[in-house]
């Protein structure tokens, strides 16, 4: 028999899931979330691996404040360029996650880290801040930082692949696919379509 605490925990997990989806739709808000959790961590013993992780670290009271902020920001109109960059960042996040899922199907942590790399990768353009400054403000693991700063490591290679695909740089695409050695061009095209569709559905749900 479930007690009230169990029901409360399930309700909380459900609300966290809904809030996580909203953050996934708004890269700038995700950046502020990560920055706030990191600045109030007082020597956090572990790096922030995902948006869900940051939400859970924040605690219920702070979460309520963020819900209010989400309601406010979701009603704010953005210019078309900012909207386009946001859509691209969200699609990158999902595509990074799908690539990571093919590489390590049972490693949820790796998949969530990959999503974070994708969604944070256009923040410098979205916010007009150097990527180095952005990374310095966030309590994120080294592999995520290196992917964003230098495109090194497995996550960095995947991001470099996505950027090459966006630009239609065929030679670079084939070269990186060869280095990664677990993904074909056909598979990449298929999951890219999935990622764009997912990002579009998120946008439609929000409007």
Secondary structure as the mmCIF struct_conf table of DSSP 4:
data_model
#
loop_
_struct_conf.conf_type_id
_struct_conf.id
_struct_conf.beg_label_comp_id
_struct_conf.beg_label_asym_id
_struct_conf.beg_label_seq_id
_struct_conf.end_label_comp_id
_struct_conf.end_label_asym_id
_struct_conf.end_label_seq_id
HELX_RH_AL_P HELX_RH_AL_P1 UNK A 4 UNK A 25
HELX_RH_AL_P HELX_RH_AL_P2 UNK A 27 UNK A 39
TURN_TY1_P TURN_TY1_P1 UNK A 40 UNK A 40
BEND BEND1 UNK A 41 UNK A 43
BEND BEND2 UNK A 45 UNK A 46
BEND BEND3 UNK A 50 UNK A 50
HELX_RH_AL_P HELX_RH_AL_P3 UNK A 51 UNK A 58
HELX_RH_AL_P HELX_RH_AL_P4 UNK A 60 UNK A 73
TURN_TY1_P TURN_TY1_P2 UNK A 74 UNK A 75
HELX_RH_AL_P HELX_RH_AL_P5 UNK A 80 UNK A 103
TURN_TY1_P TURN_TY1_P3 UNK A 105 UNK A 106
HELX_RH_AL_P HELX_RH_AL_P6 UNK A 108 UNK A 120
TURN_TY1_P TURN_TY1_P4 UNK A 121 UNK A 122
HELX_RH_AL_P HELX_RH_AL_P7 UNK A 123 UNK A 127
TURN_TY1_P TURN_TY1_P5 UNK A 128 UNK A 128
HELX_RH_AL_P HELX_RH_AL_P8 UNK A 131 UNK A 137
BEND BEND4 UNK A 138 UNK A 138
HELX_RH_AL_P HELX_RH_AL_P9 UNK A 142 UNK A 150
HELX_RH_AL_P HELX_RH_AL_P10 UNK A 153 UNK A 167
TURN_TY1_P TURN_TY1_P6 UNK A 168 UNK A 168
HELX_RH_AL_P HELX_RH_AL_P11 UNK A 170 UNK A 180
BEND BEND5 UNK A 182 UNK A 182
HELX_RH_AL_P HELX_RH_AL_P12 UNK A 185 UNK A 206
#
